[in-house]
Amino acid sequence: MSVIATPAGVRDPHVVVPFADPAPDVARLSFDSGLAQFGLRADEQLTELMAADFAHPLPLVWTTGHNTHVEYPLGARLLRRTGPNAVRLNPAVPWALDVHGGAEHLDADLTGLDVRSLAFHSGATHLRFVLGKPTAPTTIRLTSVKGLRVDRPADVPVRLEIGKGATKVTLDDRWFGAVGGGLVEQSSRPRNTDHWYHVIVSGSADTVTIGSVA
């Protein structure tokens, strides 16, 4: 396994990111040039900050403190991939995720993880998030999306805002076939605590499902 201890960065299919001193208030994982075919999981057995297994083409991975950057070379999205990528995150610290560049086929089971924010700064397709109970109001922010599913505990409220046209949107037991000019809705459970999610799509959205798990 490769240990990343300097901001110089390496390319390796197996990467481990250790904790740095002092302990972080929030650890951040940033994809600086998009992502494709990724699985994200919390791992209670992990003693390091993060561990990853990457498929080819390999990204450049580098760190500054508890901020980990994953950056693919120019043209990497056009190359044939040999398999999916898997990232495991240590649930001992809160996490934030930033994705710059397009995102496609992300499956993130983040139950057991204290997620503070999820931000996608370009278009995204085929995203799935399974989330636990937040410790504070938590925002999931997207530019535009096609194929988004978010599942959270049934007792956690959620507010959904879509800035432009929305089609095929499900919020718990409500269905919106086609809405022009934006959509603002929230779950029936009132937001009477700090434990709730806010899903914001600043552009258009197609096939969005906000549901719950037991």
N, C-alpha and C positions, 0 to 999 in steps of 0.2 A: 504494500500500500504506500502511496505517496503522501507525505506530510507537507502541507503548505505552511511555511512559517514566515515567509517574506512576501512583499508585494510584487516580486519579480514574476511569479506565475510559472506554471508548468502545464504541459499537455500529457495526460496519462489517463488510461481507462479507469483506474481505481484511485480515488482521491479521498483523503481524510483531512479535515480542517480542525486543528486543536483549539481549545479555549485559549484566549489571551487574557492577560491581567490589565485592568481589574475586570470583574465580572460585568457583563453588559446589562444595561437597562432593557435594551431591545437588540436582538441580533437581526441582521438584514441579509437576505439573499437576493442578488440583483442579476438578472439576465440582460446583458448590455446589448445584445444583437438578436433578440428573439429566442424562441424555443420551439421544439417539435418533438412529439412522442416522448413525453416525460411522465414519470410517476413520482409523486411526493408523498412521504409518509413520516409520521412521528415514530421514534424508536426509543422506548424506555430503557433498552439495554445499552444504548450508545453512551460511551464515556467521553467521546469527543464532541465538538460542536456540531459537526456535520460530516456525513460520509456519502460518497456518490460512486456509481458505476456508470460510465459513459460509453455509448456506442460511437462508432466512427460516422462522420468526421469528428475528431476530438476537439473540445473547446479549450481555450486558455482559461485557467482558473487562478485567481489571485485574491489576496485578502489585505484589508487594512483594518486592524483591530478585529472587531466581530462583524465586519461587513465583508461578505464573500461575493466576488464578481465572477460570472461565467460569460465568456465572450467567444463567439464562433468566428472563424476567419471569413473574409469576404467570399461570397459564392458558396458557402457551406450548405445553405438551404437548397441548392440545386443538386447537391451530390446525393448518391444513393446511400441510405442509412442501413447499417447491418443489424440494427435491433433497437429496442426502446432504451431509454435512459432512466435510471432509478436514483433518487436522492432521499436520504434519511436525515431527519432533523432531530436534535436533542430537545425534548420537551421541558428541560429544566429551566429554560429561559424563554421569554416572549420572542415572537418572530414577526417580521414584516417581509413581504415579497413584492419586488418591483420587476416588471418585464417591459423593456424598451425594445421595440421591434415587434413583428407579428408573432402570435402564439397560436399553436394548433395542437390538438390532441394532448391535453394535460389532464391527468387523473390524480387528484390530490385528496387523500384521506387524512385529514388533519385533526381528527378526534384525539383528544388528549394533549393538544398543542394550544398554547395561549397565542392566538393570532391577533395581532394589533391592526394590520392593514394588508390588503391585497390590491395592487394597482397594475393595470395593463394600459400602457401608453400608446398602443397602436391596435389595429384590428385583431380580433381573436375568434377562433372557431373551435368548437368541440372541447369545451371545458367542463369539468365536473369537480365539485368541491363537496366533501363531507366534513362538517364542522362541529366542534363541541360547543359548550356554553362559554360565551365570551366573558372576560373579566371587566370589560369596559365597552362602550359603544364602538363598534368595529365597522369600518367602511370597506366594501369591495367596489373598486372603481374601475370602469372599463370605458374605452373610447367607442367601440362598436363591437357587436358580438353576434355570432350565429351558432346556435347550439350550446347553451349554457344550462347546467343543472347545479343548484345549490340546495343541499339538505342540511338542516340544523335541528337541534332538539325541539320537540313539539312545543315546549313551554317558553321558547325564546322568540320574541317578536321580531319582525323584519319589515323594513320600509323599502319599497322599490320605486326608483325614479328612472324613467327613460326619456331622454331629451328630444328625440325625433320619432320617426315612425316605428311602430312596434307591431309585430305579427306573431301569433301562436305563443301567447304568454299565459302561463299558469302560475297563480299565487295561491298555494294551498288548494282550497276547493273552488277557486274562481278561475274562469277562463276568459281571455280576451283574444278574439280572433284576429282583428286588424284595427289598429288605432292610429290615426294620423295626428301629428302635432304634439306627440309626447304622452306619457302615462305616469301618473303618480298614485300609488296605492300602498296600503300597508295591511299586515295581517290583522285578524280580528282581535288577537290578544293585545291589550294596551301596553304601551311602553312606560311602565311605572317603575322600572329599575334601570340600572346602567347596563344590564345584560341584553343587548339587542344588536342586530345587524342592519346595515344600511347598504343596499345595492344600488349603485349609480351607474347608468350607461349614458354618457353625454351625447352619443350619436344614436344610430338606429340599432334595433335588436330584433332578431328573428329566432324563434324556437327557444324560449326561456322558460325554465321550470324552477320555481322556488317551492320546495317541499319540506317535509320534516321526517325525522327518524325517531324511534322510541328511545 
